[in-house]
Amino acid sequence: FYTTGRYPAIRFSDMMDYGVGLDSGDVEIALEWAEQGGIVGYDWYWVKNGSCYSVKSDFDITKCINDHDVARLNEKRLKELYESGGVTDETISLLEDIDRVAEQLTKLKEADVAVLFRPLPEASSGEFWWGDSLEGYKWLYELIYARLCDYHHLDNLIWIWNGQSADWY
């Protein structure tokens, strides 16, 4: 701004705080940005067990993978599946995080704001917990997509996949 006298067109931020249940107030800033003609974008560097980094988080994505269509299930059905041993604590935890992020993205949808959305960035680098397992990463990305689009009906998201290896696509 100080050099050009103009703000950039795109404002990117992160869903990190929202995923763990902290309200940073950033979505309100994004709404103001959009009202002034700006483009809104969000990354999601997902914090699990205190960190998004593999070396600091002991979250094991492979404990979450299952054959159930959990992305499209409501809370009651998920509870039944959990009680029967069909899904793990870790799976429920993922869905709770996704639902918290969906709550924020819904605010943007209700204001007719399109969002450039880049969840789970840089997976194949091995730096983040979601990159510890290729199979787990693919399962998780599909879970996020289905939960946000099919369950929460968020049709305002423009999905951005950024990977360093086509194997992760």
Salt bridges, closest charged atoms under 4 A:
ASP26 OD1 - ARG11 NH2 2.61
GLU28 OE2 - LYS107 NZ 3.53
ASP43 OD1 - ARG118 NE 2.55
ASP69 OD1 - ARG72 NH1 2.68
GLU80 OE1 - ARG77 NH1 3.55
ASP97 OD2 - LYS48 NZ 2.75
ASP97 OD1 - ARG100 NH2 2.33
ASP99 OD1 - ARG147 NE 2.84
ASP99 OD1 - HIS152 NE2 2.73
ASP150 OD2 - ARG72 NH2 2.45
ASP155 OD1 - LYS109 NZ 3.62
